[in-house]
Amino acid sequence: MKPNKKLLLSVAIATGIFYAACRKTDSAVTPPPSNSVMEEKFFNTHRSNDATEKALISYLQRVNNQN
């Protein structure tokens, strides 16, 4: 049995294309948001006028600033 050269070439090209398409690329990844932005969003979004919530948030901010 003689291997068909066109078939082997097709399989090699398909394998190369498949490898290139599935390869992980880090260039398109956006950097994660900075900690200060996340902290600001965590402590200041969707807040109510509840005194207990305000006390808890201020306590968490003090603990977070100590570390």
PDB file of N, CA, C and O in Angstrom:
ATOM      1  N   MET A   1       0.833  -1.181   0.000  1.00  0.00           N
ATOM      2  CA  MET A   1       0.000   0.000   0.000  1.00  0.00           C
ATOM      3  C   MET A   1       0.872   1.237   0.000  1.00  0.00           C
ATOM      4  O   MET A   1       1.746   1.409   0.850  1.00  0.00           O
ATOM      5  N   LYS A   2       0.622   2.070  -0.946  1.00  0.00           N
ATOM      6  CA  LYS A   2       1.355   3.308  -1.077  1.00  0.00           C
ATOM      7  C   LYS A   2       0.523   4.439  -0.480  1.00  0.00           C
ATOM      8  O   LYS A   2      -0.644   4.600  -0.837  1.00  0.00           O
ATOM      9  N   PRO A   3       1.117   5.234   0.439  1.00  0.00           N
ATOM     10  CA  PRO A   3       0.321   6.326   1.018  1.00  0.00           C
ATOM     11  C   PRO A   3       0.059   7.408  -0.021  1.00  0.00           C
ATOM     12  O   PRO A   3       0.917   7.752  -0.834  1.00  0.00           O
ATOM     13  N   ASN A   4      -1.112   7.906   0.038  1.00  0.00           N
ATOM     14  CA  ASN A   4      -1.511   8.962  -0.883  1.00  0.00           C
ATOM     15  C   ASN A   4      -0.891  10.281  -0.404  1.00  0.00           C
ATOM     16  O   ASN A   4      -1.168  10.724   0.710  1.00  0.00           O
ATOM     17  N   LYS A   5      -0.060  10.905  -1.237  1.00  0.00           N
ATOM     18  CA  LYS A   5       0.651  12.119  -0.846  1.00  0.00           C
ATOM     19  C   LYS A   5      -0.299  13.281  -0.585  1.00  0.00           C
ATOM     20  O   LYS A   5      -0.059  14.089   0.311  1.00  0.00           O
ATOM     21  N   LYS A   6      -1.361  13.367  -1.352  1.00  0.00           N
ATOM     22  CA  LYS A   6      -2.325  14.454  -1.144  1.00  0.00           C
ATOM     23  C   LYS A   6      -3.035  14.294   0.197  1.00  0.00           C
ATOM     24  O   LYS A   6      -3.288  15.276   0.895  1.00  0.00           O
ATOM     25  N   LEU A   7      -3.350  13.061   0.548  1.00  0.00           N
ATOM     26  CA  LEU A   7      -4.018  12.796   1.819  1.00  0.00           C
ATOM     27  C   LEU A   7      -3.088  13.137   2.976  1.00  0.00           C
ATOM     28  O   LEU A   7      -3.517  13.779   3.935  1.00  0.00           O
ATOM     29  N   LEU A   8      -1.844  12.728   2.910  1.00  0.00           N
ATOM     30  CA  LEU A   8      -0.888  13.045   3.964  1.00  0.00           C
ATOM     31  C   LEU A   8      -0.662  14.545   4.083  1.00  0.00           C
ATOM     32  O   LEU A   8      -0.588  15.076   5.191  1.00  0.00           O
ATOM     33  N   LEU A   9      -0.555  15.225   2.962  1.00  0.00           N
ATOM     34  CA  LEU A   9      -0.386  16.670   2.976  1.00  0.00           C
ATOM     35  C   LEU A   9      -1.615  17.352   3.578  1.00  0.00           C
ATOM     36  O   LEU A   9      -1.485  18.307   4.344  1.00  0.00           O
ATOM     37  N   SER A  10      -2.796  16.866   3.233  1.00  0.00           N
ATOM     38  CA  SER A  10      -4.040  17.439   3.773  1.00  0.00           C
ATOM     39  C   SER A  10      -4.123  17.249   5.278  1.00  0.00           C
ATOM     40  O   SER A  10      -4.516  18.162   6.005  1.00  0.00           O
ATOM     41  N   VAL A  11      -3.750  16.059   5.747  1.00  0.00           N
ATOM     42  CA  VAL A  11      -3.782  15.784   7.181  1.00  0.00           C
ATOM     43  C   VAL A  11      -2.762  16.656   7.909  1.00  0.00           C
ATOM     44  O   VAL A  11      -3.051  17.176   8.987  1.00  0.00           O
ATOM     45  N   ALA A  12      -1.581  16.820   7.336  1.00  0.00           N
ATOM     46  CA  ALA A  12      -0.547  17.651   7.956  1.00  0.00           C
ATOM     47  C   ALA A  12      -0.990  19.109   8.038  1.00  0.00           C
ATOM     48  O   ALA A  12      -0.784  19.760   9.063  1.00  0.00           O
ATOM     49  N   ILE A  13      -1.586  19.621   6.986  1.00  0.00           N
ATOM     50  CA  ILE A  13      -2.058  21.009   6.983  1.00  0.00           C
ATOM     51  C   ILE A  13      -3.210  21.182   7.978  1.00  0.00           C
ATOM     52  O   ILE A  13      -3.254  22.163   8.719  1.00  0.00           O
ATOM     53  N   ALA A  14      -4.134  20.227   7.987  1.00  0.00           N
ATOM     54  CA  ALA A  14      -5.262  20.307   8.922  1.00  0.00           C
ATOM     55  C   ALA A  14      -4.767  20.253  10.367  1.00  0.00           C
ATOM     56  O   ALA A  14      -5.286  20.964  11.228  1.00  0.00           O
ATOM     57  N   THR A  15      -3.774  19.419  10.633  1.00  0.00           N
ATOM     58  CA  THR A  15      -3.214  19.331  11.982  1.00  0.00           C
ATOM     59  C   THR A  15      -2.547  20.649  12.367  1.00  0.00           C
ATOM     60  O   THR A  15      -2.703  21.119  13.494  1.00  0.00           O
ATOM     61  N   GLY A  16      -1.813  21.239  11.445  1.00  0.00           N
ATOM     62  CA  GLY A  16      -1.171  22.528  11.716  1.00  0.00           C
ATOM     63  C   GLY A  16      -2.178  23.627  11.981  1.00  0.00           C
ATOM     64  O   GLY A  16      -1.997  24.429  12.897  1.00  0.00           O
ATOM     65  N   ILE A  17      -3.229  23.674  11.196  1.00  0.00           N
ATOM     66  CA  ILE A  17      -4.276  24.683  11.390  1.00  0.00           C
ATOM     67  C   ILE A  17      -4.981  24.454  12.721  1.00  0.00           C
ATOM     68  O   ILE A  17      -5.249  25.407  13.453  1.00  0.00           O
ATOM     69  N   PHE A  18      -5.280  23.211  13.037  1.00  0.00           N
ATOM     70  CA  PHE A  18      -5.946  22.889  14.298  1.00  0.00           C
ATOM     71  C   PHE A  18      -5.066  23.283  15.483  1.00  0.00           C
ATOM     72  O   PHE A  18      -5.562  23.844  16.460  1.00  0.00           O
ATOM     73  N   TYR A  19      -3.784  23.000  15.406  1.00  0.00           N
ATOM     74  CA  TYR A  19      -2.859  23.357  16.476  1.00  0.00           C
ATOM     75  C   TYR A  19      -2.790  24.872  16.642  1.00  0.00           C
ATOM     76  O   TYR A  19      -2.844  25.372  17.766  1.00  0.00           O
ATOM     77  N   ALA A  20      -2.675  25.598  15.553  1.00  0.00           N
ATOM     78  CA  ALA A  20      -2.578  27.058  15.624  1.00  0.00           C
ATOM     79  C   ALA A  20      -3.872  27.675  16.160  1.00  0.00           C
ATOM     80  O   ALA A  20      -3.829  28.675  16.875  1.00  0.00           O
ATOM     81  N   ALA A  21      -5.007  27.093  15.822  1.00  0.00           N
ATOM     82  CA  ALA A  21      -6.293  27.639  16.262  1.00  0.00           C
ATOM     83  C   ALA A  21      -6.542  27.376  17.744  1.00  0.00           C
ATOM     84  O   ALA A  21      -7.189  28.182  18.413  1.00  0.00           O
ATOM     85  N   CYS A  22      -6.042  26.270  18.257  1.00  0.00           N
ATOM     86  CA  CYS A  22      -6.312  25.888  19.644  1.00  0.00           C
ATOM     87  C   CYS A  22      -5.225  26.320  20.610  1.00  0.00           C
ATOM     88  O   CYS A  22      -5.365  26.123  21.817  1.00  0.00           O
ATOM     89  N   ARG A  23      -4.161  26.897  20.118  1.00  0.00           N
ATOM     90  CA  ARG A  23      -3.061  27.302  20.976  1.00  0.00           C
ATOM     91  C   ARG A  23      -3.489  28.468  21.855  1.00  0.00           C
ATOM     92  O   ARG A  23      -4.185  29.377  21.403  1.00  0.00           O
ATOM     93  N   LYS A  24      -3.070  28.435  23.109  1.00  0.00           N
ATOM     94  CA  LYS A  24      -3.431  29.485  24.046  1.00  0.00           C
ATOM     95  C   LYS A  24      -2.612  30.737  23.748  1.00  0.00           C
ATOM     96  O   LYS A  24      -1.393  30.674  23.591  1.00  0.00           O
ATOM     97  N   THR A  25      -3.294  31.865  23.673  1.00  0.00           N
ATOM     98  CA  THR A  25      -2.594  33.126  23.454  1.00  0.00           C
ATOM     99  C   THR A  25      -2.917  34.063  24.603  1.00  0.00           C
ATOM    100  O   THR A  25      -4.085  34.240  24.948  1.00  0.00           O
ATOM    101  N   ASP A  26      -1.908  34.659  25.192  1.00  0.00           N
ATOM    102  CA  ASP A  26      -2.096  35.573  26.303  1.00  0.00           C
ATOM    103  C   ASP A  26      -2.152  37.030  25.866  1.00  0.00           C
ATOM    104  O   ASP A  26      -2.401  37.907  26.693  1.00  0.00           O
ATOM    105  N   SER A  27      -1.932  37.300  24.624  1.00  0.00           N
ATOM    106  CA  SER A  27      -1.890  38.681  24.175  1.00  0.00           C
ATOM    107  C   SER A  27      -3.264  39.350  24.168  1.00  0.00           C
ATOM    108  O   SER A  27      -3.345  40.572  24.286  1.00  0.00           O
ATOM    109  N   ALA A  28      -4.332  38.588  24.033  1.00  0.00           N
ATOM    110  CA  ALA A  28      -5.667  39.167  23.954  1.00  0.00           C
ATOM    111  C   ALA A  28      -6.318  39.343  25.325  1.00  0.00           C
ATOM    112  O   ALA A  28      -7.426  39.873  25.413  1.00  0.00           O
ATOM    113  N   VAL A  29      -5.660  38.912  26.382  1.00  0.00           N
ATOM    114  CA  VAL A  29      -6.237  38.983  27.714  1.00  0.00           C
ATOM    115  C   VAL A  29      -6.083  40.396  28.255  1.00  0.00           C
ATOM    116  O   VAL A  29      -5.006  40.988  28.193  1.00  0.00           O
ATOM    117  N   THR A  30      -7.175  40.923  28.784  1.00  0.00           N
ATOM    118  CA  THR A  30      -7.117  42.245  29.383  1.00  0.00           C
ATOM    119  C   THR A  30      -6.650  42.119  30.825  1.00  0.00           C
ATOM    120  O   THR A  30      -6.965  41.128  31.484  1.00  0.00           O
ATOM    121  N   PRO A  31      -5.912  43.089  31.329  1.00  0.00           N
ATOM    122  CA  PRO A  31      -5.427  43.003  32.710  1.00  0.00           C
ATOM    123  C   PRO A  31      -6.593  43.122  33.690  1.00  0.00           C
ATOM    124  O   PRO A  31      -7.576  43.806  33.406  1.00  0.00           O
ATOM    125  N   PRO A  32      -6.487  42.464  34.833  1.00  0.00           N
ATOM    126  CA  PRO A  32      -7.568  42.560  35.822  1.00  0.00           C
ATOM    127  C   PRO A  32      -7.607  43.973  36.418  1.00  0.00           C
ATOM    128  O   PRO A  32      -6.590  44.666  36.436  1.00  0.00           O
ATOM    129  N   PRO A  33      -8.763  44.392  36.899  1.00  0.00           N
ATOM    130  CA  PRO A  33      -8.847  45.735  37.480  1.00  0.00           C
ATOM    131  C   PRO A  33      -7.981  45.833  38.732  1.00  0.00           C
ATOM    132  O   PRO A  33      -7.765  44.841  39.427  1.00  0.00           O
ATOM    133  N   SER A  34      -7.496  47.017  39.009  1.00  0.00           N
ATOM    134  CA  SER A  34      -6.621  47.205  40.165  1.00  0.00           C
ATOM    135  C   SER A  34      -7.410  47.026  41.461  1.00  0.00           C
ATOM    136  O   SER A  34      -8.637  47.111  41.475  1.00  0.00           O
ATOM    137  N   ASN A  35      -6.689  46.779  42.533  1.00  0.00           N
ATOM    138  CA  ASN A  35      -7.333  46.556  43.828  1.00  0.00           C
ATOM    139  C   ASN A  35      -8.085  47.779  44.306  1.00  0.00           C
ATOM    140  O   ASN A  35      -9.155  47.653  44.901  1.00  0.00           O
ATOM    141  N   SER A  36      -7.547  48.960  44.056  1.00  0.00           N
ATOM    142  CA  SER A  36      -8.214  50.166  44.531  1.00  0.00           C
ATOM    143  C   SER A  36      -9.574  50.347  43.863  1.00  0.00           C
ATOM    144  O   SER A  36     -10.526  50.800  44.500  1.00  0.00           O
ATOM    145  N   VAL A  37      -9.667  49.999  42.593  1.00  0.00           N
ATOM    146  CA  VAL A  37     -10.946  50.105  41.886  1.00  0.00           C
ATOM    147  C   VAL A  37     -11.938  49.096  42.463  1.00  0.00           C
ATOM    148  O   VAL A  37     -13.107  49.420  42.673  1.00  0.00           O
ATOM    149  N   MET A  38     -11.468  47.876  42.718  1.00  0.00           N
ATOM    150  CA  MET A  38     -12.363  46.857  43.279  1.00  0.00           C
ATOM    151  C   MET A  38     -12.798  47.228  44.687  1.00  0.00           C
ATOM    152  O   MET A  38     -13.960  47.034  45.046  1.00  0.00           O
ATOM    153  N   GLU A  39     -11.877  47.764  45.495  1.00  0.00           N
ATOM    154  CA  GLU A  39     -12.233  48.179  46.855  1.00  0.00           C
ATOM    155  C   GLU A  39     -13.260  49.303  46.826  1.00  0.00           C
ATOM    156  O   GLU A  39     -14.239  49.285  47.572  1.00  0.00           O
ATOM    157  N   GLU A  40     -13.029  50.271  45.965  1.00  0.00           N
ATOM    158  CA  GLU A  40     -13.960  51.399  45.853  1.00  0.00           C
ATOM    159  C   GLU A  40     -15.348  50.910  45.453  1.00  0.00           C
ATOM    160  O   GLU A  40     -16.355  51.358  46.003  1.00  0.00           O
ATOM    161  N   LYS A  41     -15.394  50.000  44.504  1.00  0.00           N
ATOM    162  CA  LYS A  41     -16.674  49.466  44.050  1.00  0.00           C
ATOM    163  C   LYS A  41     -17.348  48.645  45.155  1.00  0.00           C
ATOM    164  O   LYS A  41     -18.561  48.729  45.346  1.00  0.00           O
ATOM    165  N   PHE A  42     -16.551  47.852  45.880  1.00  0.00           N
ATOM    166  CA  PHE A  42     -17.103  47.005  46.936  1.00  0.00           C
ATOM    167  C   PHE A  42     -17.708  47.841  48.057  1.00  0.00           C
ATOM    168  O   PHE A  42     -18.806  47.551  48.531  1.00  0.00           O
ATOM    169  N   PHE A  43     -16.991  48.876  48.478  1.00  0.00           N
ATOM    170  CA  PHE A  43     -17.433  49.653  49.630  1.00  0.00           C
ATOM    171  C   PHE A  43     -18.464  50.721  49.296  1.00  0.00           C
ATOM    172  O   PHE A  43     -19.129  51.215  50.206  1.00  0.00           O
ATOM    173  N   ASN A  44     -18.624  51.097  48.046  1.00  0.00           N
ATOM    174  CA  ASN A  44     -19.469  52.256  47.747  1.00  0.00           C
ATOM    175  C   ASN A  44     -20.649  51.989  46.821  1.00  0.00           C
ATOM    176  O   ASN A  44     -21.433  52.910  46.592  1.00  0.00           O
ATOM    177  N   THR A  45     -20.822  50.811  46.284  1.00  0.00           N
ATOM    178  CA  THR A  45     -21.954  50.589  45.388  1.00  0.00           C
ATOM    179  C   THR A  45     -23.101  49.906  46.113  1.00  0.00           C
ATOM    180  O   THR A  45     -22.895  49.054  46.977  1.00  0.00           O
ATOM    181  N   HIS A  46     -24.284  50.289  45.753  1.00  0.00           N
ATOM    182  CA  HIS A  46     -25.523  49.704  46.269  1.00  0.00           C
ATOM    183  C   HIS A  46     -25.600  49.777  47.798  1.00  0.00           C
ATOM    184  O   HIS A  46     -25.891  48.776  48.452  1.00  0.00           O
ATOM    185  N   ARG A  47     -25.350  50.914  48.345  1.00  0.00           N
ATOM    186  CA  ARG A  47     -25.423  51.097  49.794  1.00  0.00           C
ATOM    187  C   ARG A  47     -26.782  51.655  50.172  1.00  0.00           C
ATOM    188  O   ARG A  47     -27.364  52.469  49.454  1.00  0.00           O
ATOM    189  N   SER A  48     -27.276  51.199  51.318  1.00  0.00           N
ATOM    190  CA  SER A  48     -28.546  51.718  51.831  1.00  0.00           C
ATOM    191  C   SER A  48     -28.252  52.692  52.971  1.00  0.00           C
ATOM    192  O   SER A  48     -27.092  52.959  53.283  1.00  0.00           O
ATOM    193  N   ASN A  49     -29.287  53.211  53.579  1.00  0.00           N
ATOM    194  CA  ASN A  49     -29.128  54.146  54.695  1.00  0.00           C
ATOM    195  C   ASN A  49     -29.196  53.443  56.040  1.00  0.00           C
ATOM    196  O   ASN A  49     -29.371  54.092  57.071  1.00  0.00           O
ATOM    197  N   ASP A  50     -29.062  52.144  56.038  1.00  0.00           N
ATOM    198  CA  ASP A  50     -29.128  51.357  57.265  1.00  0.00           C
ATOM    199  C   ASP A  50     -27.874  51.610  58.110  1.00  0.00           C
ATOM    200  O   ASP A  50     -26.755  51.504  57.608  1.00  0.00           O
ATOM    201  N   ALA A  51     -28.060  51.942  59.386  1.00  0.00           N
ATOM    202  CA  ALA A  51     -26.928  52.248  60.273  1.00  0.00           C
ATOM    203  C   ALA A  51     -26.056  51.012  60.517  1.00  0.00           C
ATOM    204  O   ALA A  51     -24.835  51.123  60.631  1.00  0.00           O
ATOM    205  N   THR A  52     -26.676  49.854  60.596  1.00  0.00           N
ATOM    206  CA  THR A  52     -25.911  48.620  60.812  1.00  0.00           C
ATOM    207  C   THR A  52     -24.990  48.350  59.626  1.00  0.00           C
ATOM    208  O   THR A  52     -23.833  47.965  59.793  1.00  0.00           O
ATOM    209  N   GLU A  53     -25.521  48.556  58.445  1.00  0.00           N
ATOM    210  CA  GLU A  53     -24.708  48.347  57.242  1.00  0.00           C
ATOM    211  C   GLU A  53     -23.554  49.341  57.191  1.00  0.00           C
ATOM    212  O   GLU A  53     -22.432  48.970  56.846  1.00  0.00           O
ATOM    213  N   LYS A  54     -23.817  50.592  57.528  1.00  0.00           N
ATOM    214  CA  LYS A  54     -22.762  51.604  57.523  1.00  0.00           C
ATOM    215  C   LYS A  54     -21.675  51.257  58.537  1.00  0.00           C
ATOM    216  O   LYS A  54     -20.486  51.418  58.259  1.00  0.00           O
ATOM    217  N   ALA A  55     -22.084  50.781  59.711  1.00  0.00           N
ATOM    218  CA  ALA A  55     -21.096  50.408  60.725  1.00  0.00           C
ATOM    219  C   ALA A  55     -20.264  49.224  60.260  1.00  0.00           C
ATOM    220  O   ALA A  55     -19.050  49.194  60.462  1.00  0.00           O
ATOM    221  N   LEU A  56     -20.901  48.269  59.650  1.00  0.00           N
ATOM    222  CA  LEU A  56     -20.178  47.102  59.143  1.00  0.00           C
ATOM    223  C   LEU A  56     -19.205  47.493  58.042  1.00  0.00           C
ATOM    224  O   LEU A  56     -18.067  47.025  58.035  1.00  0.00           O
ATOM    225  N   ILE A  57     -19.623  48.332  57.121  1.00  0.00           N
ATOM    226  CA  ILE A  57     -18.755  48.766  56.029  1.00  0.00           C
ATOM    227  C   ILE A  57     -17.571  49.562  56.566  1.00  0.00           C
ATOM    228  O   ILE A  57     -16.441  49.372  56.117  1.00  0.00           O
ATOM    229  N   SER A  58     -17.822  50.450  57.521  1.00  0.00           N
ATOM    230  CA  SER A  58     -16.706  51.231  58.078  1.00  0.00           C
ATOM    231  C   SER A  58     -15.734  50.321  58.830  1.00  0.00           C
ATOM    232  O   SER A  58     -14.524  50.538  58.780  1.00  0.00           O
ATOM    233  N   TYR A  59     -16.249  49.310  59.522  1.00  0.00           N
ATOM    234  CA  TYR A  59     -15.370  48.343  60.195  1.00  0.00           C
ATOM    235  C   TYR A  59     -14.527  47.575  59.174  1.00  0.00           C
ATOM    236  O   TYR A  59     -13.323  47.404  59.365  1.00  0.00           O
ATOM    237  N   LEU A  60     -15.150  47.120  58.109  1.00  0.00           N
ATOM    238  CA  LEU A  60     -14.413  46.389  57.080  1.00  0.00           C
ATOM    239  C   LEU A  60     -13.356  47.262  56.421  1.00  0.00           C
ATOM    240  O   LEU A  60     -12.271  46.782  56.095  1.00  0.00           O
ATOM    241  N   GLN A  61     -13.664  48.546  56.221  1.00  0.00           N
ATOM    242  CA  GLN A  61     -12.676  49.448  55.627  1.00  0.00           C
ATOM    243  C   GLN A  61     -11.491  49.641  56.565  1.00  0.00           C
ATOM    244  O   GLN A  61     -10.348  49.675  56.110  1.00  0.00           O
ATOM    245  N   ARG A  62     -11.744  49.769  57.875  1.00  0.00           N
ATOM    246  CA  ARG A  62     -10.651  49.923  58.834  1.00  0.00           C
ATOM    247  C   ARG A  62      -9.771  48.675  58.852  1.00  0.00           C
ATOM    248  O   ARG A  62      -8.545  48.779  58.851  1.00  0.00           O
ATOM    249  N   VAL A  63     -10.391  47.502  58.867  1.00  0.00           N
ATOM    250  CA  VAL A  63      -9.630  46.265  58.865  1.00  0.00           C
ATOM    251  C   VAL A  63      -8.834  46.129  57.561  1.00  0.00           C
ATOM    252  O   VAL A  63      -7.678  45.704  57.574  1.00  0.00           O
ATOM    253  N   ASN A  64      -9.446  46.485  56.465  1.00  0.00           N
ATOM    254  CA  ASN A  64      -8.781  46.399  55.158  1.00  0.00           C
ATOM    255  C   ASN A  64      -7.600  47.364  55.079  1.00  0.00           C
ATOM    256  O   ASN A  64      -6.571  47.025  54.494  1.00  0.00           O
ATOM    257  N   ASN A  65      -7.728  48.549  55.653  1.00  0.00           N
ATOM    258  CA  ASN A  65      -6.640  49.518  55.606  1.00  0.00           C
ATOM    259  C   ASN A  65      -5.477  49.124  56.512  1.00  0.00           C
ATOM    260  O   ASN A  65      -4.336  49.501  56.243  1.00  0.00           O
ATOM    261  N   GLN A  66      -5.748  48.367  57.588  1.00  0.00           N
ATOM    262  CA  GLN A  66      -4.686  47.915  58.467  1.00  0.00           C
ATOM    263  C   GLN A  66      -3.816  46.872  57.789  1.00  0.00           C
ATOM    264  O   GLN A  66      -2.620  46.788  58.069  1.00  0.00           O
ATOM    265  N   ASN A  67      -4.389  46.089  56.914  1.00  0.00           N
ATOM    266  CA  ASN A  67      -3.630  45.023  56.248  1.00  0.00           C
ATOM    267  C   ASN A  67      -3.051  45.520  55.021  1.00  0.00           C
ATOM    268  O   ASN A  67      -2.372  44.775  54.313  1.00  0.00           O
TER     269      ASN A  67
END
